[in-house]
Amino acid sequence: MDKFKQRRAYSGMSDEAVKQLEEEKKKLMEELLYTKAELANLRRVMEQEVRRAESAATAEIAAKLITLYEDFERVVNGLGAGGVPAAAAEAFQMLFRELGALLQQMGVERMDVKGKEFNPFDHEAVEFFESDNVETDTVAEVITPGYRLGDRILRPPRVRVARPRKHRESSQPGP
C-alpha cells in the first residue's frame, strides 16, 4: 500500500493508533520473514535426511547383493568342472553378468588394494609378515575382496600385509 492510501486509510485515527498499527505491521512482517526462513531451513534439513536415508538403504541393499554376486562368482568359476548342462551354465553366467552390471549401476566398486600401502581404517589384515621388498606396510595379497559405494566402504578387503624387515645393526663395538 503506498503512503497516500495509507494516510487515507488511517484518516480519522489518532496518531497513537496509527503508530501502534504500523509497529504491529512491522512485527508481523518480521515474524513472516522469520517463518519463511525457518521453513526454508526445514526443507533443506528434510532433503538432507531423505538423501541420507536413500544412501543408507542403497548401501544395505548393495552389501546384500555383493554376497549374492560372490556366490554366483564361485558357481561360475566352478562350472568348468563339468557335470552341469550347457544351458544351466549359460544361465548362471548370464545372471552373474547381470548382477555385476546392477552393482556397477548402483556405483559399487571392487577395491583394488594389492600392492598398495596398508590402511588399517580401510583394510582388514588377517596376517602380517616381514619382507625385504617393501618400505612400508603393503598389501601383498587379497584374501577376500572389499567393496565401496562412493566414499563408504561396504566391506573391507581381508588382506595379507608385508612389513619391512627390521635390519638389526651389528652389536660389535665401533672403533
N, C-alpha and C positions, 0 to 999 in steps of 0.2 A: 504494500500500500504506500503510495507516495505521500509526502508531507502534507500536501493540500487536502487530500482525502482524510488523512489522519486528523487534521485540525477540524475539519467539518464533522467528523465522527465524534470528536471529543468536545465539540461546542456544547455549551450548557453544563459541562462538568467542571468541577473545581480543579485548580492546578494540582492540588494534592492527589485527587483521584486519578488524574491523567498520569502523574508521576508514578503512582502505585501500579497502574496498568502497564506502563512501559517497563517498570522493573520486573513485573511478573512475566511479561513477554520475553524480556532478556533472559530471565531464569529458565523459562520453558524452552527457549532456543538452545541454551547451554545443555539442558537435560537431553534434548533431542540429539544434539551433536554427540554427546557422551554415549547415548544409547546406540546411535549408528556406529560409532567406533567399537563399542562393546560387541555388537552384532558381527561386525567385520572380523574382529579377533576370534569370536566363537566359531565363525565359519572356517577360518584358517586352521584353528585347532582341530575341528572336526575333520577337515580334509586330511590333515596330517595323521590323525588316528585311523582313518579309513585306509590310507596308504600303508601305514604300519601293520594294520590287521591283514591287508591283502598280501603284504610281503611275508608275514609270518605264516599265513595259510599256504602260500606258494612254496615256501621253504619246507614246510611239513610234508606236503604232498610230494615234492621233489625228493626228499630224503627217502620216502617210502618207495618211490619209483626207482631210485638208484638200486635198492636191494633187489627189486624185480629184474632190473636191467642186468645186474651182475649174475643173477640166477640164469637168465637167458644166455648170457655170455658163456657160462660154464657148459650149458647144454649144447650150444652151437659149437664150441670148441671140442666137445666130446662126440660130435656127430661123425667124425672121420673114422671112429672105431667100428662102424658098421652096425648092422642089426636094426637100423631104422629105415623104413621105407622112404624112397626119394621124395615123395610128396610131403611127408611129415617133416623131413629135414628142411625142405624148401620153405614150408610154413613157419618153422621155428626161426629160420634165418630172416624171413620177411618180418616177423614180429620183433625180432631183435633189432633190425634196422629201423623199424617204425618207432620203437620205444626210444632208441638212441636219438632219432630226429626230434621226437617230442621233448626229450630232456634238453636238447640243444635249443629248440624254440623257446623253452622256458628260461634259457640263459644259464643252464647248469654246465659247468666246465670241469673236466677231469684235471686235477692239479698235476703239473709236470714238475717234479721236485728232484729227480735223480741228478746227482752231480752238483746240486745247489747247496748253499750254506744251510745247515740245520737251524730251524727256528722252533724252539720249544712251545711257542704260542700257536704255531700253525701245524706242527708235525707231532706225531706220537712215536717216540723212539721205543723200539722193542729190544734193541741191542746196541751196545757201543763196543767198538774195537779199535785198537791202535793201528795206525798206518803211517808209513814214511811218505806216502804220495799226496798228503793233504796238509794244508797250513792252518785251516780252521775246521771246526766240526762240520762235516759234509755228509749229505745223504748219499750212501753208497748203493743202497738197494731199496726198492719199494716193495714191501710185503703185501700191503693192501692199498689200492689207490685211494686218494682223497678227492673230494668234490667240493666245489664252491659255487655259490649263486651270488654274483656280484661280489661284494666285499664280505659276505657271510660264508663261513666255512660250514658246509652241511655235515661233512665227516672228514676229520683229519686223516692224512695218509699215515699208515703204520710203516715205519722205516727202520733200516739198519744204518747206524751212523758211524762213519770213520772219524777217529780223533787223531790229531797229530801225535806222533810218538814223542814222548819226553826223552830227550837225549841226556843221559847223565854225564855230568862233567867228570873228568878224571879226578880221583881223590888223592892223587900224588901231589906232594907239596911242590910249589914252584921254586925257582932259583932264588 
